[in-house]
Structure formats: C-alpha cells, structure tokens
Amino acid sequence: MIYLDNGATSFHKPAVVRQAMLRAMDRCANPGRGGYPAAMAAAETVFRCRERAADFFECESQQVVFTSNCTHGLNIAVETLVKPGARVVISGFEHNAVTRPLHTRKARIRVAGRRLFDWENTLEEFEDGLKAGADAAVFTHVSNVFGYILPVEEMAALCRQYGVPFVVDAAQSAGTLPVSLKKLGADFIAMPGHKGLLGPQGTGILLCNRLPEPLMWGGTGSESENQDMPDFLPDRAEAGTLNVVGIAGLGAGIGYLQHKGIENIYRREHQALLRCIKDLQKRGLRVFSGDHQSATISFVSNGDCEKTAQLLAESGIAVRAGLHCAPLAHESAGTLETGTVRISFGHDANPGQNEALYRAIAKIAG
Ligand code: PLP
C-alpha cells in the first residue's frame, strides 16, 4: 500500500518506535507509583520522553504535559482560557477539535482570514479581530485540509501586542516544521504524538506556559493527601496512569526526528508535494495550491470525492476524502458541498509514491 494519509496519522513508523514500545511492555510498570525497578524504569521512560520533547519544542520539561491526543490538549487549553460566552478569534481553517469545544462553551467566535495561502489577508483580519476585543485566540499552524501554513509567528506577536492569551494547534506541524514554545510565547501549544512526531495513537502533548485547569481529577502519584489536583506542572493535568508504552514510542519518534533532522524530512515531503501538484494539474483536476504550503494537498475530482478515494484505495493508494473534520476550512475554501480528496505525504515520502499516485489517477481518469 502507498500510504498518503499522514494528515490523519503517520502509519509507517520507524522501527525504533516499535522497539521502544516492546521494550517498555517488557520492562515498565506504573511510573511515580513505586520505588521498585519496574516502576523506576517506567518513570525513567516518561522522564526521558519529557526531556526530549522539552528540548525539541524549546521549553522546560515540566511544561510538557502528556495527553491522549491533540483534541485532549486543545480541550484542556480551551477549558483554561475560554469562559462561557467569551470572545474568541480563530482562523478560517480550524478543525472541529477547536470549534466544537468553543461551541460547547457558547464562545462568541470571530473567524478571521478565510483566504487560502494569503498571509496578508490572514494577518489583517486576525488583527482586526484582536482589535475589536478578544478574550482568547486559537489558531492552527497548518490546515489539515489544504496544507496552508499560517503565519503563526506573526499571529503570536499580534496576540502578545494586544495582550490576548492564545493557543496554537500544532496537529499538522509538530515534527514537520519548527515549533518553539519559547519563540511563540503561546499560553498553550497542543499536538498529537501520532502524526508528525511518529509516535503511536493514544499519545499527545500539551505544552503549557501557564497552569491549566484540570479536565480530569484523579491520582497523580504526588500530594495524595490533597483532594485538589496539585497546583504544579505537569501533575495538574496528568490525572491517572500514563500511557507509558505509548510515551516510550513517542520518545523514540522524537529521537528519530532529532537524528534525521526535520528540515531534511520536510525537504523530501515538499519535493513530493510539488511534483504531486504538477501531476494533478496535468490531469486537469482542481488543485488547491499556493505559497506557504506544507506536504498536504487537496483536490476536487470531476466525480464524487469519496468515490475517487475508493478507486484510489482499490489501486493500493491510501488517501482521505470528505470534510476531514474541518467544515470551517471547507466553508472558507468553497468546498463544503463537495469535500475534497486529500493527499498528505509523510516522513517516508519518495518519488515512487508520486509515480504510483500518478498512474492510479491516470487509470481512474481513463
Ligand atoms: N487539529 C488538527 C488541525 C488536526 O488535523 C487534527 C487531527 O487530524 C486534530 C486537531 C485532532 O487531533 P487528534 O486526532 O490527535 O485528537
């Protein structure tokens, strides 16, 4: 199978990820719950991953909170910053993992910047939104549908200028593009462990620049006599037993990226993207491409998008079709009715994938 659905999750994980997980299954008990060797091995596994993530995302290790996915982290961040009825500025390309928690809190949402690949429009409208008065801002680093890389550094600077706390959704950028808590100065950055970071499903990270409100209450292995959640990081946001095996895999995934260099991986992914754009355009398809695009691309097929994805699957190519849990992004791009077919390259991008995709598209068109 040619796997081109890395926007959903990375699939062909590096061998070191599997090895780390198997090792953890054999050696690790519960971290922070005992002083015997298997508990200590678990604590050390978690500690190592936390340190590695802190190094990778430029923050202190206690600012790294382990979550079960990106949605989990976003919910903690929104719970902390968005009180019922609060005014929140978001981009025109947000995922349901952002819009649904906001909707639940009856936030007064202002959507800023709906033009794809247009930094000027994004920044102008975003600043207008902040100027009009905002209690918080939440924005994605990269659109999961179109691969649009938003000008997050400039958006972060605007938030700081207007004194608006903000959350960055790094679901599609962590492990692919540089993400720095220190540089962005975000209140929170949420990310999955199972996409660009190459860890397994069931892992995620929330980088915290402030003390979060708990989303769950329970055991942490610390301050057991206290019936409130501890008021320090990361314990405040990590109730219950951690996914030690998953965290072992996530740590190995981050280590792999550090070893290979994300800029080298990104270069390969981007080459694949550029070739893919050309190939799809050659077939006369409506392709969404522009400056500031990562390794994800959407197109609208002449027939039904779901059908096209199905035919591609029958040719051994895995892509995703539909709204990709981001109806707002489709509304912005005018594809809410049709949805799109999405191709997302991963760390293993190579010319063979482009060739197979081109052949399959040509066969379907024929
Ligand atoms: N935000 C964006 C932009 C995404 O693409 C996704 C998942 O595709 C999420 C949030 C949610 O991530 P998770 O499935 O890890 O909760």
Boltz pocket constraint, residues with backbone or C-beta under 6 A from the ligand:
constraints:
  - pocket:
      binder: B
      contacts: [[A, 7], [A, 8], [A, 68], [A, 69], [A, 70], [A, 71], [A, 72], [A, 93], [A, 95], [A, 97], [A, 98], [A, 140], [A, 142], [A, 143], [A, 144], [A, 169], [A, 171], [A, 172], [A, 191], [A, 192], [A, 193], [A, 203], [A, 204], [A, 324]]
      max_distance: 6.0
